[in-house]
Every structure is written in structure tokens, then in C-alpha cells.
Amino acid sequence: YVDIFAELIKKTHSIEVDSPDFEDTRERRLQGIKSAKGNPIITDEELDKMYEIVSSAPQRNTFIHGDCHIGNVMMQQDGELMFIDMAACGKGHPIFDMCSMYLVYNFAAVNGFELSVGDMLKGFTKEQAKHIWNRFIRSYLGTDDEDHIKLAEEQIGAFVGSSIILAALHIPGLFGKDAVDALKKLALDYYDKGIRDICF
């Protein structure tokens, strides 16, 4: 089922969007970072680094679901998968669609953070969640090359840290301090190593 889900996302990411009615996901995230300046839980310098990370995503017209995780997919009677919760869809680099899966099935599972995983995990244990992530990223990338997978995970994690953290800024109390610090670390550790071209 994870392989089928990954294949659905790859198929979705083959769709090119020409309509101006679809919001540019990268620009939306960049505007969110700009508007977060002066927030007491993150410095402007940290936000500047996150801005650079998000800016590194190439401009794309790829269709983006916007909240892409297995809790937002339903299986129809004929076995075909169907996306739901399309309110955040737009266009941009596929890395933006990897963030929700990474947040719940890797970041929260590994670190033991609750975040909103009670609903999104749909009954899976954290160990099962981590297994789902490992299967998903390999299936999506089409490789078992550990160096490639590690770089992809670092890059996705940096985008999670640079983007998802904005929710913590706009909704006080949504994430605990430990989770906010860990999200910042995902972005800043990647920045300190040097921003590289996205590997997928």
C-alpha cells in the first residue's frame, strides 16, 4: 500500500499546472517566513537562513497537493486511490509535498513528539510510522542508494524545519518548545552544511 501511495504521488507530480488560479507554494512559504519576523521564539537571523533554504527550490509548475500524507488518501471500491483535503493544493517543487509525510512518519516518529500525529498516524505505532517513511522515500525516489536517500531526507527535513515551523509561530502552543527547537535544528543544520541542489 505504501508503494501504491508513492506511485500515486509520483503520478500527481507528473501533472503540469498552467492556470494562474493555482498558488505558487514556494512564494506562499517565503511570504510566511517574511511575515514571521520579530517573533520571540525564532530570531530574524534564523528566519533569513530558512528563507534561503526555501528560495533554493527551483520554480516549477508541478501540481502540489499541499498536505500530502496517507491520512489524506482514500481507497475507492475499485482499489483506486483518491486524494481528499485539497484546500492547500497549488504548484511548485515536489519537495513541498514531501513535508507532511516527513513530519509525521519520520520526524515525530523518531523524536517521539506528539504534534498532531494522534490523528495523522491513524493507529500506527511510531515504529510502524518510521517503517512507512523508510518504505515511502525509497519507493518515491526509486532507489536504495543510502547516500541519495540521506541527502533527500536532509533536504526534505530542512524544508520541514523552514516551513512547518511557521505553524508554530502563527498558532501559539501548537508545538512544544522541544519540537520547535528540533524543527529549527533540521533547517539550520542543513544550512550550515551548505545548501545544495535538490536531489530529486
N, C-alpha and C positions, 0 to 999 in steps of 0.2 A: 504493500500500500504506500509506503514511503517513496519507493521508486516511481510508482504511478503519479504520486503528487509532484515529485520533482520533474517528471516528464510534462505534466500539465503546466508547470511554471515555465519550463523552457519553451513550450509551445506558445504560451502567453507572451513571453519575451521575444518572440519572433514577429509580433504584431507591431507595425509602424503606425503611429498616430500623426495625422496631418492637421487635424482640427485644432484651431486655437482655443476651443472650449475646454481642452484638457490642460490643466495647470502643470507648469514645469515644476517637478518635485524638487530639483536642486535649488531653484530660486526660492521656493517656499521655505526650505530649510535654512537657506542663507539669511532670508529676511527674519526668520525666527531667532537666529543667533544674534543678528544686529539688535533686535528689539530686547534681547536679554541683558544688554549692557547695564551695569550698575546694580546687578542682582547680588545680594550679600553672600550667596552660597557658592559663587563662582567669580573669579577675577576677570577683568576685561582682557588681561593678557592670555588667560586660558581660553576665553571665547575667541580671541584673534587666531589662536592656533587651530581651534575647531573650525573656524571659518575657512582657513587654508585647506584643511582636510576635505571639507565638503566641496570646496571650489575645485579640488583635484579631479572630481568626477567629470568625465567628458560629457559635453552636451549630447543628448540622444533624444530621439522621438519614440523610443521603446515604450509600449504600454506598461504601466506600473499599477499594480493593484493597490498598493499603499498600506495595507495591513495584512501582509501575506503570511499566514500561518495555517496549520491544519485545522484549527478551530473555525476557520472561515471557508471551509470547503464541505460540501455535502455530496453524498453519492446518490445518484438517481436510480430508479428501479432497473434500468438497463445497464447499470455499472459505470456510467459516465460520471465524472466529477464535475461539479458546478461551483464556481465561486459565489459567495454571498458577502454582504457588508462592503459594498462598493463605494462608500461615501468618500474615501480618500484617494480614489484612483486618479491617475494623471499620466505624465510621461517623463522619462528620464533614464538614467543608467540603471541596469538591473540590480546593482548593489543596494539600492534603496529598498528593493523588495526582499532582500535577504535579512534585513534588520530585525523584523518581528520574530522570525524563526530563530535567529541567533540569540536574541534577548531571552526568550523563554526556554528554548531547548538546549542552549549551551551556557550562556551567562548565568541565568538563575539556577539552572540545574547544578552547575559546577560549584557556584559560590553559596548555594543554599538560601538565596534571597527569595522571599515570597513574592514581592512585586504584585503583579496581577495574575500570577500563574495558577492560582486556585481554580480559575475558570478556564484559562487557556490550555492547561495541561490535560483537561478532560479525563481525569482519573489516572493518568500515568504517574508512576513514581519518578523521582528525579534521576534515578539510574536509567530508567526506560527513556526518559526525555533525552538524556545525553546520547543514548544509543540511536535514537531517532535522528538527532542532529548529525551524528557521525555518518549515518547511512545517507541522509539527505544531501549533505555537502558533497560527498563522493559521487552520488548519483547525478546531482545537478552539474557538477564540473566534469563528470565522465572520466575520472581518474582516481587512482590510488596512490599517486605520487605525493609522498608526505610533505616534501618541500613546497609543492604547489598548494596543497591543502592548507599548510601552516600559514603561508603568505595570504591566501584568500581569507582565512579566519582572522588574521591580524587586521586586514583591511576592512572586513565587514565589522569587526569589533570596534575599530576606530570610528566608523560611520555611526554605529550604535551609540558610542560614547559621545559623539558630536551632535547627534540628532535626538535620540530618545531622551537624553538628559534635559532637553528643553521642556518636556512634560513636567519634570520635577520642578522647574523654575516657574512654570505657569500654574501648577496645581500644588501648592504647598502641602507637604505631608504625604504626597503620593508615594514617594520612595523614602526609606530611612537614610540617615546620613551615611551609613556604611555602603549602601547601594549607590548613592550619589558619588561618593569617593571612588568606588570601584568603576563606575561608568566613566568618570573623568580620567582615571588611570588608563582605561582602554584607549582613549583618544590620545592622551599626552605621551604615553609610552611609544605609540606608533609615530607620532610627530617627531619625537626626539631621535628615533632611529633614521628618520628621513622619509618624506612622503614619496612613494613610488607609483608608477602607472598601475592602475587596477589590473589585476592579472586574469580577469575573465570578462 
